[in-house]
Amino acid sequence: MKKNWTTMVLSSLLLTAPLTACGSDSKPAEVNASPSAKNGKTTVTVSVLKKDAFLQEAERLFEEANPDIDIDIRAYIATPASENKQMNIKRPGGDKTNEADLEKYRTGVNAELMSGKGADLIALESLPYDKYADKKLLSNLDDLIKKDSGFQTSGYYTGVFDAVKIGGKTYALPVHFKTNITLGNAPLLTEKGIKIDDSKWTWKEMLDIGRQAVQAGGSATAVWTGKPKTDLISDIVQSQYSQYVAGKKATFDTKEFTDLLEQIGDMYDKGLILEQADMSDAGKNVFNTMSMQTPMEMLFMPQMMYGGKGKVYSTPSDGGSSGGISFSSDLMFGINEKSKNKTEAWKFLSFILSENVQSKPAMQGFAVHKASLEKQLRQSIEQLTSGRLKISGPNGASPSAAISEEQLKSILDLVEKTDSFAAGDPNVMKIVKEESQSFFTKGKTAKDAASMIQNRVTTYLNE
């Protein structure tokens, strides 16, 4: 499920490495209730929202290595073909998937699964996969993982894999991910003598620290800028989703959640948080919450914020975590429990997760394979040094390519802390945003909004 944590990442990013977009089918996956054959091959159907260059290359390489298996990737949204040899990505915000397209995908896959049909392999990042797991519509992948001696979980970011488990069982595996970090105005905080222990800090504490920093005077005039109200409450709920939703039980009607709504509303009313971004000076913020789309951004972004002295903090939580970093994923696969081709589907999924594929230039986002991620980072440094990669941040700031081994290791250590899945059932998150908006527009009290969220989410979870 796509979401935008970025308040300001890179104003312009130019990649000269080949990243050609590819065309794809726009029709949903066909029913695959039994092992299908095409020219004597077993056909594995794959449902995805979009088919990109990474999937296209993975499909080609897999079929070359496994001539007895045909991979049939069915995308619900066609990706326009392009012959461009460069990609220009604008920030903030990046590309957003149309909500209507997401709903089309959710509705289509949901109908197929509920009818006992659907593709063998399903992209779950935009779907309520926990409900599907509860209804036994997805396969438990743990058995397939144990049987595959060539798949060693120790070579992966196990914090990422563990974070998406349901009841301790694996029903989905991210192929790549994005880290959601908090970048702080370290020079200002140091100047004002404000110390932060981010090992167990909560969102309330973060908001209080931001208020303190602004009121102490200095360069910062707001805790955040460019942060819409419902986006902030969505970030908070998603970063600690399990605190609010566990199985079929919701806990939004609490004093803590009501107080949080009121605190956020008050800070917007007083101009301590601004919905519109101030693009003239990123240093006016105390904090920036950002979605690091690529390892390169994690490597270079701190150099381009707060006079090159930005500090990365752990994601705020409910106060009970150990200071980890949250993440989201744009590609996460599960296997249809009704599939007759589970062995072949797993073979393709494990192939996508292999170092050979994870380290390909077409990989977007953070590779879940550790060695592949380090390769991504080293390639970014080499491209910047050679001039093939050009980056400019806020106010034209450019990072230095002189990255030491110690700096590189510090980034890899940060990624190791990625252990919290900043996601949630898309239908639950839709309810949270709708009802919190009724509070922010003064239509309801915080208590009434929280109560309505509780009632609607409870009804949905028990459908």
Buried (B, 14 or more C-beta within 10 A) or exposed (E): BBBBBBBBBBBEBBBBEEBBBBEBBBEBBBBBEEBBEEEEBBBBBBBBBBBBBBBBBBBEBBBEEBEEBBBBBBBBBEBEEEEEEEBEBEBBEBEEBEEEBBEBBBEBBBEBBEEEBBBBBBBBBBBBBBBBBBEEBBBBBEEBBEEBEEBEBEBBBBBBBEBBBBEEEBBBBBBBBBBBBBBBBBBBBEBBEBEBEBEBBBBBBBBBBBBBBBEBEBBBBBBBBBBBBBBBBBBBBBBBBEBBBEEEEBBBBEEEBBBBBBBBBEBBEEEBBBBEBBEEEBBBBBBBBBBBBBBBBBBBBBBBBBBEBBBBBBBBBBEEBEBBBBBBBBBBBBBBBBBBBBBBBBBBBBBBBBBEBBBBBBBBBBBBBBEBBBBBBBBBBEBBEEEEBEBBBBEEBEBEBEBEEEBBEEBBEBBBBBBBBBBBBBBBBBBBBBBBBBBBEEEBBBBBBBBBBBBBBBEBBEE
